[in-house]
Amino acid sequence: MALLEVKDFHYYYGNIHVVKGINLSVDEGEIVTLIGANGAGKTTTMQTISGLTAASGVRGEILFNGKPIQKMNGHAITKLGLCQVLEGRHIFSQLSVLENLEIGAYLRRDGKNIKDDIARMYKLFPRLEERKNQMGGTLSGGEQQMLAIARAMLGKPKMLLLDEPSLGLAPIIVKEIFEAIRAIRDEGITILFVEQNSKIALNTADKGYVMQTGEIILSDTCENLLNNEDVKKAYLGAE
């Protein structure tokens, strides 16, 4: 069953037609990736789904758990259980790791469970426990990405949107991040992510969409996309 459905979605930034009638779906419990070059419209799509773009520019329908959300603001969408980790992490640099995590749970009223969930995030990302009293702004880029994901998880989302989770990170940290993404899915969280590292994206997700100049030009299982000659040449560095 589709948890998220995007139907004939267009986005206009003034007179500029940024996203041109795309359709995509993410089933409950699935990991789906959206790949493509810079400027393809991936981030605009993600931010519209999570309510972070102007609703006036939207045409088409976005359904989350069967409910139309394309005209809702980000706060209302978050309350439904859909949470985005933005490109660039956007953690609170002047607050500690622990304080950042506690802010992630600001809509919740179950104090004991919040403590248990923080402990669970420390298990998922042991570095965060080691640095729980350290200011967020003093963490490495990889640690900030771990914190941004863990903070989103404290909101108890049904679905997590991740925008460029590997951006600017060393390969060993990228591996840790994507191992955590798989572990989060194993907990029952549905995931949609945008990623420029197409190889690791397609090796992580179940299904992939290829976006080019505002349009979805290809969609398939990731296994099939990895073996697609056009995808290999355009996105995987194959000759």
N, C-alpha and C positions, 0 to 999 in steps of 0.2 A: 504494500500500500504506500502511495506517495505521501510523504510528510510535507514536502515542499513541491509546488508546481508553479512554473513560470510560463504563462500562456500569451503568445503574440505580444511580447513585451518590447515596447519602444521607449527610448529616453531621448528627450530633446533638451539641449542646453542652449536656451535662446532659440536661434534658427538652425543650430547645428544638430543634425540627426545622429546622435552618438551610438545608440543601440537600435537595431533595425529588425524588430519583429522576431525575437528569439523565443524558442521554447526549450525548456529543460525541466527535468523532474529528479527528485532525490527520494528514494524509498527509505522508510524507517529502518535504521540500523545499517545504512549503507555509507560508504565513503565515496564521494564523487569529486572529481577535479575538473577545473576549468583552466585550460592552457591556451597560450597564444602570445603574440608579440606585444611589446609596449604599445599602448594606444588602441588596442583591439576593443576595449570597452568592458574588460573584465571587472575592474575595480568599481566602475559605475554600476554595473549589474549587482555586485555584492552589496554596495552601499545603499542601493535602492531597496533591495530585499530587506535590509536591516533598518530601513527608515531614516537613513542619514543624508539622503538627497531631497531636493525640493519636489514635493508631490505634484506640483504643477507641471513638471516635465514628463510625467509618466503617462504612457498609454498602454493598455493591455491589463492583464490580471496576474496578481501574485497571490497564491493561496498557501497558507501555512496551517497544516492540520485541518484543511477544508475551509479555513476562514480567510476571506479577502483581506490583505494587509497593505495593499499598494498605496493607500491614502493615510495610513496610520503613521504616527511619529515613532522615533526610536524607543522612547521609554515604554510606550504601550506594547510594542513588538517584543521588547525584552521580557515584559511581564508574561507574555504568552509562552516563553521558553526558547526563544531564538536569540542567540548572543553572538556578536562578532568581535574577533580580535583584529584590530586594524593593522594595516601595513605601518611599520615604524614603531610598533609596540604600545606607545602612549601610556606607559606606567606613570605613577605619581612619584617623581624623582625625589621629592623632599619628604616622602614618607618611607617607613621601613618596609621590608618585605612582608612582615606579618600584617602591618597596617594596610598595605595594598590588598592582601588577601581578604582581610575583614571587610574592606570596602566592596569587594566583589559580592559579598553576601548581604548588602545593605537592604535588599527587599525581603529578606528572610526574617523570621521571628522564632526560629528553632535553635536557640543558642547551643544546646548540647550537641546537636547534629552538625552545627557549623564547626565546632572544635574537631569533631571526628573527620569532617571533610577536609579541614586544613591538614590534619595528620595524614590523610590519604594523599593529598597533593605533595606533601613532603616525601612520601614514599615514592610517588611517581617522579618527582624531581628532587633528589636528595640534596642538591646544591642549595636549594631554597631554604631547607632547614638549617644548613650550615651558616647561612647568611640572614637568618630571619630577623635579626635586629639591625641589619645593615640598610642604609638608605638606598632606595631603588636606583637613584641616579649614579651610584658608584658601582653598580653591577656591570659585568661585561654584556655585550650585545646578546649573546646566547642566553645568559642568565635572565636578562630582561624579557626575552621572548618566552622563556619558561614561565616567568612570573605573569606575563600577560595572559598566557593560556590558562595557568592555574587560577588566576583571578576570575577569568570568565567562567571556569568550572564551578567556582564557589556560588555562582548564581543558579546552580542546578538546571542547566539548560537541557531541553530536549534535542536541540540541534545547535551545532557550533559552526560558525563561518570563520574561516582563516584566510587572511589576505597576505600572500607572500611570506609564509612562515620561515623560509630559509634565507631570506634576503640579507646579504652582508655577513653571513655566518660561515665559520670555518667548517670544512667537511665533517669533522668528527662531531661537532655540535649539531649539524644538520641531521646526522644519523640518529642522535639522541632525540631530537625533536620529533622526527618521523616515527621512531619507535614508540614515543609517548602518544602520538596521534593514533596509532594502531591500538594501543592499550586503552585509550579513551573510547574508541569504537567498541572494544570488547566489553566495556561497561554498559553498552546500550545507547551511547550517544551517537546520533547521526551527524555526519560531517560533510560540509562542502568547502573546498578550498581552492584558491587561485595560486598558481605556482609557475614561475618562469623556468625552474629546473624541471623540464618536462620528463626527463628520465626517471627521477625519483618520484615525481608525481604519479606517473603511470605505473610505477612499480609498487605504489602504496594504495592507490584507489581501486575500487571495483569497476567504476564506470568513468568515462572521460568525455568531455566536450571540447572541441577545438574551435576557438573564436578568432575571427579575422575581420578587421575593419567593421566591427559592430554586428557581425552576423555569425551564427553557428554554422560552420561549414562541414562539420563531421562529428558524429557521436557514435560510441560503441563501447564494448567492454574494454578495459585497459589492456587485457591480453591481446585482443585484436588490434588495438591502436599501436601497440608496441611492434607488431609485425606488419603494419601498414607501410608500404614503401614511401608514400607521400609524407606521412608523419615522420618517418625515419630521416628523410632528406631535409625537411623543413625544421624539425624540432629536436631531433636526436643526434644530429651531427654526422649522419651517415653519408657516405659518398654516393 
